[in-house]
Amino acid sequence: MTTTLVVMGVSGSGKTTVARLLAERLGWRFAEGDDFHPAANVAKMSAGEPLTDEDRAPWLQTLAHWIADRERAGDDAVLTCSALKRRYRDVLRRPSVRFVHVTVVPETLRQRLEHRRGHYMPASLLDSQLAALEPLQPDEPGLVIPGDGPPEQVVDAVLRCVREEPRG
């Protein structure tokens, strides 16, 4: 059975950095969920407007199809996606999916976002993401990892947990 790790969390949590390192260390396929956003979503976020559930729905469906394609191909994969709400995660949930929620204290998130360059997500949207965030529930497949430390340490912690979990 394949495994798809969906690295989730609010903007600035280090999802992309952690996911890239995970994929590299595991030798798995990698995809940046933000790359799948339609132009209208990118424009809206760039203007400092939070996305609505209606804005996210087609994007989440596209990510779900990507995951399903990886399963059919027998590819293990790592995908980034904020996956802020359980109903968003429910769209992505498939037999292969394990969520990796990277958590970071709000002060650190703000600092990271204020210093980040080359990303359309402005720091002004952090509060809306934190307000929307619904933590993983005990019945959801996955783990919660503190993301405040160096990325390599975060990845090491994820790998320890992933290797301890039985694979379907």
VENHU-V28902 format. One line per field, one symbol per residue. phi: phi as a letter, one per 40 degrees, with the letter a starting at -180 (. if undefined). psi: psi as a letter, one per 20 degrees, with the letter a starting at -180 (. if undefined). burial: 1 if it has 24 or more other ideal C-beta (glycine too) atoms within 12 Angstrom, else 0. Layout:
phi->???
psi->???
burial->???
This chain:
phi->.cbbcccbicdgcgdccccccdccccgbcbacdcccccdccccccdcgccccdcccdccccccccccccccccgccabbcadfcbdcccccccadccbcbccbacdccdcccccbcbgbcccdccdcccccccbddcdccciabbcbccddccccdcccdcccccccd
psi->qrpoooorrrpiijgggggggggghikrqqpohhiipqhhggggghjjpqqrhhhhghghggghhgghhgghikpqrppqpglhqghghhhhprhippqoooqqqhghgggghhiqqkqioqhiighhghhhpoqpqhjpoaqpppkhaqhhhggggghggghhppp.
burial->011111111111111111111110010111111101100010011000011000010011011101110110001111111111100110111101111111110000110110000001111011001101100100011111101100100110111001000000
